[in-house]
Structures are given as C-alpha cells and as structure tokens.
Amino acid sequence: MRRFALILAIIGALNWGIIGVFGADLLGNVFGGTYALISRIIYSLVGLAGIYLLFTLTSNDND
C-alpha cells in the first residue's frame, strides 16, 4: 500500500513541477482537462496518498 501511495505522490509532485516550470497541467491535459471527472479522481487519489504517507511517515514497516 505504501509503495502505491508513494508512486501516486511522485506523480503528483512531477505534475506540480511541470506546472511550475512550464505552466502546463500534464495530468489534466492527458485526462481531458483539469475539471474532467477522471482528472479529479486522480487528483483526489494523489491527495489521499499524500495524507496516507503523512500519517505513516514515522512507522518503520516496509509494506
């Protein structure tokens, strides 16, 4: 579970980096726009992954 959350968080971080450097929302462009349902679902999953990682930051298990 942690690995999946980490992958989602990395995807989100790369997307924010692209937005910052190039001014383009890659995920939004790939999935039909920033406000398209699938884009919003992916953004929500990335956010939930970040929250999950925040709460598991101090645990030592490697699942």
HULINNOR-V987835 format. One record per helix or strand of 3 or more residues. SS is the DSSP state (H for helix, E for strand). FROM is the first residue (numbers start at 1). LEN is the number of residues. Records with the same first field share a line. If there is no record, write none. Layout:
SS=FROM-LEN, FROM-LEN
This chain:
H=2-21, 26-5, 37-19
